[in-house]
Amino acid sequence: MSDEFEIVEATIDEIHDAIEAGQLTSRELVEDYLDRIDRYDRNGPELNSIVTENDAAVDRAIELDERREETGLVGPLHGIPVLVKDQAETAGIRTTFGSEACADHVPETDATIVSKLKDAGAIVLAKTSLPDFAAAYFGYSSMTGQTKNPYDLDRDPGGSSAGTGSSVAANLGTVGVGEDTGGSIRVPAANCNLFGIRVTTGLVSRTGLSPIVPRQDTAGPMARTVTDMAYLLDALVGYDPEDDWSGATAQTDVDSYTDYLNEDGLEGRRIGVLRERFGSDDNPRAAPVNTVVEQAMEAMREAGAEFVDPVSIPDVAERIEDTEVYEYYGTMYLNDFLAERDDIPYDSVREICEAGKYHEDLELLEAIAETSVVPEEELDFWRSSLGQESFRRDIMNTLAADDLDALLFPDVQVVPPTMADLEGRYTTANFPTNTPIAAQSQCPATSVPGGLTDEGLPVGVELLGKPYHEHQLIEMAYAFEQVADPRHPPESAPAIPSE
């Protein structure tokens, strides 16, 4: 590897330019990232964000280097090392779903999104940590223990895509794949100074990912730049006949999300500020978040955005609570998923919990295990499920009433919690996140890094858009990035000195 190439904060375009210039090979890139994983994830700050490295990653890189010389690029992600949340099955690579109950599960086939990554030329570098079956907003798991936030090692990186957030922020891979049911892409993106997007449910296949709520579940990209997020989104979006929600892809005619990397993308955009979902300035954990969000809004104004401040969604706090369906759907779909896999020795969440093969702080997983009713026979199941449709209509009416392109609010009302906070202050049930608004209405939303607090803690700003308008969110996020330059690498994982 040439001394001219710096791996820290390297983008997909920079990597491809360096390869083209003869300064770098995919093999060298993979080996350098694996070195960083050893130094910063296994040793040093011990981020604990990686579950399993791909033993075939170097061989895949060598193959791609040879193919480039012989026939050119395989696809837009040719030779790019991608970190994949350990919720997505990977053929020949252990996939644990964050649970010690699945420690020996080695799938024979790839999740659809993994196949799509490979088709685009990507290298699956490693699998990243998550709470058991993605059942928390935090980064602890029975498989790996506590994942750390690289911006403050005593704080949580956010979940459930905790390992993807921590590792991409620390430059242990080029980009990463997360998954979002209630906020599991956007919470760690906010806590780790990253860009992340959840798409309208169905634009990205879920085949081969452990489910909780199929009407909300979606995989998606997490990246240090909007451009890289767009490249990765291009690779992930697409119809999958094995996922009956993926017919949603017919609702969009976007050829490439990179076509919307427009530095004037905020000019004339009307954004509604959902003030009722900001934390109180009297709360010392929320006040720094509000300050950073206001600074981000000022940068958006400079880029041409027009704010309608405030706007309101009728009874939004009650609507969030009334449309929660995690326990009902988890009982239905996660149990079936487990029973279908012969090498997992448990056929249900109940069996896993009875065997003690889960992290003891996962109250949502316990609630799924304890659900003994048949969901379809319960009035509350239908009331909550149908309530999601009316919740979505309320959001659309709020957007339409003031001719808005997006709603804006903090992803999370408070700064990233300390480990002590997780022991006594916060649970998944009471954590003050706003991410369920988009998740429980199946709307797209992107988290952009607003910047850092005076203590150096990341804050995420969420833009919620209209269904199938991911391209507009990409456009606005890119324009914001150009004026705000909000990305700051963590000091816990610096460049490795040349030897």
C-alpha positions in Angstrom: 0.0 0.0 0.0 1.3 3.4 -0.9 2.1 5.9 1.8 -0.1 8.3 -0.2 -3.2 6.4 0.7 -4.8 7.0 4.1 -7.4 4.4 5.2 -9.0 6.5 7.9 -12.2 8.2 6.5 -11.4 6.7 3.1 -14.5 6.8 0.8 -15.5 4.4 -1.9 -14.5 6.9 -4.6 -11.1 7.5 -3.0 -10.5 3.8 -2.7 -11.3 3.2 -6.3 -9.2 6.1 -7.4 -6.2 4.7 -5.4 -6.6 1.3 -6.9 -6.8 2.8 -10.4 -3.6 4.8 -9.7 -1.8 1.7 -8.5 -1.5 2.9 -4.9 -3.7 0.2 -3.5 -5.1 -3.3 -4.0 -8.2 -4.7 -2.6 -6.1 -7.3 -0.8 -4.0 -4.6 0.9 -7.2 -2.8 1.8 -8.7 -5.8 3.5 -5.5 -6.7 5.3 -5.3 -3.1 6.6 -8.9 -3.2 7.9 -8.3 -6.5 9.5 -5.2 -5.0 11.2 -7.4 -2.2 12.5 -10.0 -4.7 13.8 -7.2 -6.4 15.7 -5.8 -3.2 17.1 -9.0 -1.4 18.0 -11.7 -3.9 18.3 -9.9 -6.9 19.9 -7.2 -4.8 21.6 -6.6 -1.1 22.5 -10.0 0.4 23.3 -11.6 -3.0 22.7 -14.7 -1.7 21.0 -16.2 -5.2 20.8 -18.1 -4.4 17.6 -17.1 -7.4 15.5 -18.6 -10.9 16.1 -16.9 -12.9 13.4 -14.3 -12.0 10.7 -14.7 -13.5 7.3 -11.8 -16.0 6.9 -12.3 -15.8 3.1 -12.1 -12.0 2.8 -8.5 -11.9 1.7 -9.1 -14.7 -0.9 -12.1 -12.8 -2.2 -10.0 -9.6 -2.4 -7.3 -11.4 -4.4 -9.9 -12.8 -6.8 -11.4 -9.3 -7.3 -7.9 -7.8 -7.9 -7.3 -10.5 -10.6 -10.7 -10.0 -12.2 -10.2 -6.2 -12.4 -6.9 -6.7 -14.2 -8.5 -9.3 -16.6 -12.1 -8.0 -17.2 -12.6 -4.8 -15.3 -14.9 -4.0 -12.4 -17.5 -6.5 -11.2 -19.8 -3.7 -10.0 -19.9 -0.3 -8.2 -18.7 -1.8 -5.0 -15.8 -3.7 -6.5 -13.3 -4.6 -3.8 -15.0 -2.6 -1.1 -15.0 -4.2 2.4 -18.4 -4.1 3.9 -19.3 -4.7 7.5 -22.6 -6.6 7.8 -24.9 -6.8 10.9 -24.9 -10.3 12.2 -28.6 -10.4 11.7 -28.1 -11.2 8.0 -27.3 -14.8 7.1 -24.0 -15.3 5.3 -23.2 -18.6 3.6 -20.2 -20.3 5.3 -19.8 -17.6 7.9 -21.2 -18.0 11.4 -24.4 -15.9 11.9 -25.5 -15.6 15.5 -28.2 -13.0 15.5 -26.5 -11.7 18.6 -27.5 -14.7 20.7 -25.4 -17.4 22.3 -28.3 -19.7 21.4 -27.2 -19.5 17.8 -23.4 -19.6 18.4 -23.0 -22.6 16.0 -25.3 -21.4 13.2 -23.5 -21.4 9.9 -26.0 -20.8 7.1 -25.7 -22.6 3.7 -27.2 -19.7 1.8 -26.8 -15.9 1.9 -29.5 -13.4 2.8 -30.7 -11.7 -0.4 -28.9 -8.4 0.6 -25.6 -10.3 1.0 -26.0 -11.8 -2.5 -26.7 -8.4 -3.8 -23.6 -7.0 -2.2 -21.5 -9.7 -3.7 -23.1 -9.1 -7.1 -22.0 -5.4 -6.8 -18.4 -6.6 -6.1 -18.3 -6.0 -2.4 -16.3 -8.1 0.1 -18.1 -9.2 3.3 -15.3 -8.3 5.7 -16.9 -9.2 9.1 -20.2 -9.6 10.9 -21.1 -6.9 13.5 -22.6 -7.1 16.9 -26.2 -6.6 18.0 -28.4 -7.3 21.0 -30.0 -10.8 20.8 -32.3 -10.9 17.8 -32.1 -7.1 17.5 -34.4 -6.7 20.5 -33.1 -3.4 22.0 -32.0 0.1 21.3 -28.7 -0.7 23.0 -25.4 -2.5 22.3 -25.4 -5.4 24.7 -25.7 -9.1 23.7 -25.4 -12.6 25.2 -23.0 -13.4 22.3 -20.5 -10.6 22.6 -21.3 -8.6 25.8 -21.3 -4.8 25.6 -20.2 -2.9 22.4 -18.6 0.5 23.1 -19.1 3.8 21.6 -15.8 4.9 20.0 -16.5 8.6 20.9 -16.7 7.8 24.6 -15.8 4.2 25.7 -18.0 4.5 28.8 -21.1 5.1 26.6 -23.4 2.9 24.5 -23.2 3.1 20.6 -26.9 2.6 20.2 -28.8 -0.4 18.9 -29.7 -2.6 17.6 -27.1 -2.1 14.8 -24.6 -1.4 17.5 -21.6 -3.1 16.0 -22.2 -1.6 12.5 -22.4 1.9 14.1 -19.3 1.5 16.2 -17.1 -0.2 13.6 -17.9 2.1 10.7 -17.4 5.1 12.9 -14.0 3.7 13.9 -13.0 3.0 10.3 -12.9 -0.8 10.7 -14.5 -1.1 7.3 -15.5 1.2 4.4 -19.3 1.0 4.9 -21.8 -1.1 6.9 -25.2 -2.7 6.7 -27.6 -2.2 9.6 -31.3 -3.1 10.1 -34.1 -1.0 11.4 -37.3 -2.2 13.0 -37.9 0.6 15.5 -34.8 2.7 15.0 -32.0 0.3 14.8 -30.1 2.0 12.0 -30.9 5.6 13.1 -30.1 5.3 16.8 -26.5 4.0 16.3 -26.0 6.4 13.4 -27.0 9.3 15.7 -24.8 8.0 18.5 -21.8 7.3 16.3 -21.7 10.4 14.0 -22.8 8.6 10.9 -25.3 8.9 8.1 -28.0 6.1 8.0 -31.3 5.6 6.3 -34.3 3.4 6.8 -36.3 3.0 3.6 -40.0 2.6 3.0 -40.7 -0.9 4.1 -40.2 -3.3 1.2 -37.6 -1.5 -0.9 -34.9 -3.7 0.6 -35.4 -7.4 0.9 -35.5 -9.0 4.4 -35.0 -12.6 3.2 -32.4 -14.3 5.4 -32.6 -11.7 8.2 -34.1 -12.6 11.6 -37.4 -10.8 11.8 -39.4 -9.1 14.5 -42.1 -7.0 12.7 -42.1 -7.6 9.0 -44.2 -4.6 8.4 -41.4 -2.5 9.9 -38.2 -4.5 9.3 -35.7 -3.2 6.8 -32.0 -3.5 6.2 -30.1 -0.4 5.1 -26.8 1.4 4.8 -24.7 3.2 7.4 -21.8 5.3 6.2 -19.5 8.1 7.0 -20.6 10.1 3.9 -23.9 10.5 2.0 -22.2 9.5 -1.2 -21.1 6.2 0.3 -24.6 5.7 1.7 -26.1 6.2 -1.7 -23.7 3.7 -3.3 -24.6 1.1 -0.8 -28.3 1.8 -1.0 -28.1 1.3 -4.8 -26.7 -2.2 -4.1 -29.4 -3.1 -1.6 -32.6 -1.9 -3.1 -34.4 -4.3 -5.4 -37.3 -6.8 -5.9 -37.0 -10.2 -4.2 -39.7 -12.8 -5.0 -39.0 -14.4 -1.7 -40.1 -11.3 0.2 -43.7 -10.4 -0.6 -43.3 -6.8 0.8 -40.7 -6.1 -1.9 -43.3 -5.4 -4.5 -42.9 -1.9 -3.1 -39.9 -1.5 -5.5 -42.5 -0.9 -8.2 -43.4 2.3 -6.5 -40.1 4.0 -7.3 -38.4 4.7 -10.6 -35.0 5.8 -9.2 -32.2 4.4 -11.4 -29.5 5.4 -8.9 -29.6 7.3 -5.7 -26.2 8.8 -6.6 -28.1 10.9 -9.2 -29.5 12.9 -6.2 -26.1 14.0 -4.8 -27.1 17.6 -5.4 -25.3 20.4 -3.4 -28.4 22.6 -3.9 -30.7 19.8 -2.6 -32.0 22.0 0.3 -32.8 25.0 -1.8 -36.5 25.8 -1.4 -37.1 22.6 0.6 -39.8 23.1 3.2 -39.1 21.3 6.5 -41.5 21.1 9.4 -39.9 21.1 12.9 -41.6 18.7 15.3 -40.9 20.6 18.4 -43.1 18.4 20.6 -40.5 15.6 20.1 -37.5 17.6 21.4 -36.4 16.9 24.9 -36.6 19.6 27.7 -33.9 22.2 27.9 -34.1 21.7 31.7 -32.9 18.1 31.2 -29.0 18.2 31.2 -29.0 15.1 29.0 -31.3 16.7 26.4 -30.2 20.3 26.4 -26.9 19.6 24.5 -28.9 17.6 21.9 -31.2 20.6 21.3 -28.2 22.9 20.9 -26.6 20.7 18.2 -30.0 20.3 16.4 -30.4 24.1 16.3 -26.9 24.5 14.9 -27.8 21.9 12.2 -31.0 23.7 11.3 -29.0 27.0 10.9 -26.7 25.2 8.4 -29.8 24.0 6.5 -31.1 27.5 6.4 -27.8 28.6 4.9 -28.3 26.0 2.3 -31.7 27.3 1.3 -34.1 25.3 3.5 -37.3 26.9 4.7 -38.6 25.9 8.1 -42.1 25.7 9.3 -41.6 25.8 13.1 -43.4 24.2 14.8 -45.6 21.6 13.2 -47.6 18.9 15.0 -48.7 15.3 14.5 -52.0 14.8 16.4 -51.4 13.0 19.7 -48.0 11.8 18.5 -46.9 10.4 21.8 -50.0 8.3 22.2 -49.9 7.2 18.6 -46.4 5.9 19.1 -47.5 3.9 22.1 -50.7 2.7 20.5 -49.1 1.4 17.4 -46.4 -0.8 19.0 -46.7 -4.4 17.8 -43.3 -5.8 18.7 -44.4 -8.6 21.0 -47.3 -9.8 18.8 -45.3 -9.9 15.6 -42.1 -11.2 17.3 -44.1 -14.2 18.6 -45.5 -14.9 15.2 -42.4 -14.4 13.0 -39.3 -14.9 15.1 -40.5 -18.3 16.4 -41.1 -19.5 12.8 -37.7 -18.3 11.7 -36.0 -20.2 14.5 -38.0 -23.4 13.9 -37.0 -23.4 10.2 -33.2 -23.7 11.0 -32.2 -27.2 12.0 -28.8 -26.2 13.4 -30.3 -23.8 16.0 -31.2 -26.1 19.0 -34.2 -23.9 20.0 -37.5 -23.7 18.2 -38.8 -20.6 19.9 -37.9 -17.5 21.9 -39.6 -19.1 24.9 -37.2 -22.1 24.8 -34.2 -19.7 24.5 -35.3 -17.7 27.5 -36.1 -20.7 29.6 -32.6 -22.0 28.8 -31.1 -18.6 29.9 -29.4 -18.2 26.5 -30.1 -14.5 26.2 -28.9 -11.2 27.7 -30.7 -10.7 31.0 -31.5 -7.0 30.2 -33.5 -7.7 27.1 -37.0 -7.2 28.4 -38.5 -7.1 24.9 -37.2 -10.6 24.2 -38.7 -11.7 27.5 -42.0 -10.2 26.6 -42.0 -12.0 23.2 -41.3 -15.2 25.1 -44.1 -14.7 27.5 -46.7 -13.9 24.9 -49.0 -16.9 25.0 -52.0 -15.7 23.0 -52.7 -16.2 19.3 -52.1 -12.6 18.0 -54.7 -12.8 15.3 -57.3 -13.6 17.9 -56.6 -10.5 19.9 -58.4 -7.3 19.3 -55.4 -5.2 20.4 -53.3 -6.9 17.7 -55.6 -5.6 15.0 -56.2 -2.3 16.7 -52.4 -1.6 16.8 -51.7 -3.0 13.3 -54.5 -0.9 11.7 -53.5 2.0 13.9 -50.2 2.1 12.0 -52.1 2.9 8.8 -53.9 5.8 10.4 -50.7 7.0 12.0 -49.1 7.1 8.5 -52.2 9.1 7.3 -51.7 11.6 10.1 -48.1 12.1 9.2 -49.0 12.5 5.5 -51.6 15.1 6.5 -49.1 17.0 8.5 -46.7 17.1 5.5 -49.5 18.1 3.1 -51.0 20.8 5.3 -47.9 23.0 5.1 -46.6 21.6 1.8 -43.6 20.1 3.5 -40.9 17.9 2.1 -39.8 16.5 5.4 -40.2 16.6 9.2 -37.2 17.3 11.4 -36.5 16.2 15.0 -33.7 14.7 17.0 -33.3 10.9 16.5 -32.8 10.6 20.2 -33.8 13.2 22.7 -30.7 12.6 24.9 -27.0 12.2 24.5 -25.6 8.7 24.1 -26.3 6.9 27.5 -23.5 5.8 29.8 -23.3 2.1 30.7 -24.5 3.2 34.2 -27.6 4.7 32.5 -28.4 1.3 31.0 -28.3 -0.3 34.4 -30.8 1.9 36.1 -32.2 4.7 34.0 -33.1 3.5 30.5 -34.8 0.4 29.1 -35.9 -0.2 25.5 -39.5 0.6 26.7 -38.7 4.1 28.1 -35.7 5.2 26.0 -36.5 8.7 24.7 -36.0 8.0 21.0 -38.2 9.4 18.2 -37.3 6.7 15.6 -40.5 4.7 16.1 -42.4 7.6 14.3 -41.0 6.5 10.9 -40.8 2.8 11.7 -44.3 2.4 12.9 -45.7 4.3 9.9 -43.4 2.5 7.4 -42.1 5.9 6.3 -38.5 6.5 5.1 -36.2 8.6 7.3 -32.5 9.4 7.3 -30.3 10.3 10.3 -27.7 12.9 9.6 -24.9 13.7 12.0 -25.7 17.1 13.4 -22.2 17.4 15.0 -20.7 17.0 18.4 -21.7 18.4 21.8 -19.2 20.4 23.8 -18.3 17.1 25.5 -17.6 15.5 22.1 -20.7 13.4 22.0 -22.4 12.8 18.6 -26.0 14.0 18.0 -28.2 12.8 15.1 -30.9 14.8 13.3 -33.7 12.9 11.7 -35.4 13.9 8.4 -38.6 11.9 7.9 -39.9 12.0 4.3 -42.8 10.8 2.2 -43.0 7.1 1.3 -40.9 6.1 -1.7 -39.1 9.5 -1.6 -35.8 8.3 -0.3 -34.1 10.2 -3.2 -35.3 13.5 -1.7 -33.9 12.5 1.7 -30.5 11.7 0.0 -30.6 15.1 -1.7 -31.3 17.0 1.4 -28.7 15.0 3.5 -26.0 15.6 0.8 -26.7 19.3 0.7 -26.5 19.5 4.4 -23.2 17.6 4.5 -21.7 20.1 2.0 -22.3 23.1 4.2 -22.0 21.6 7.7 -19.2 19.0 7.2 -20.4 17.3 10.4 -18.4 14.1 10.3 -15.6 13.8 12.9 -13.6 10.5 13.3 -13.3 9.3 16.9 -9.9 9.7 18.7 -10.1 6.2 20.1 -9.2 4.6 16.7 -6.5 6.9 15.0 -4.5 6.1 11.9 -2.1 3.3 12.3 1.5 4.7 12.0 3.5 3.3 9.1 6.0 0.7 10.2 
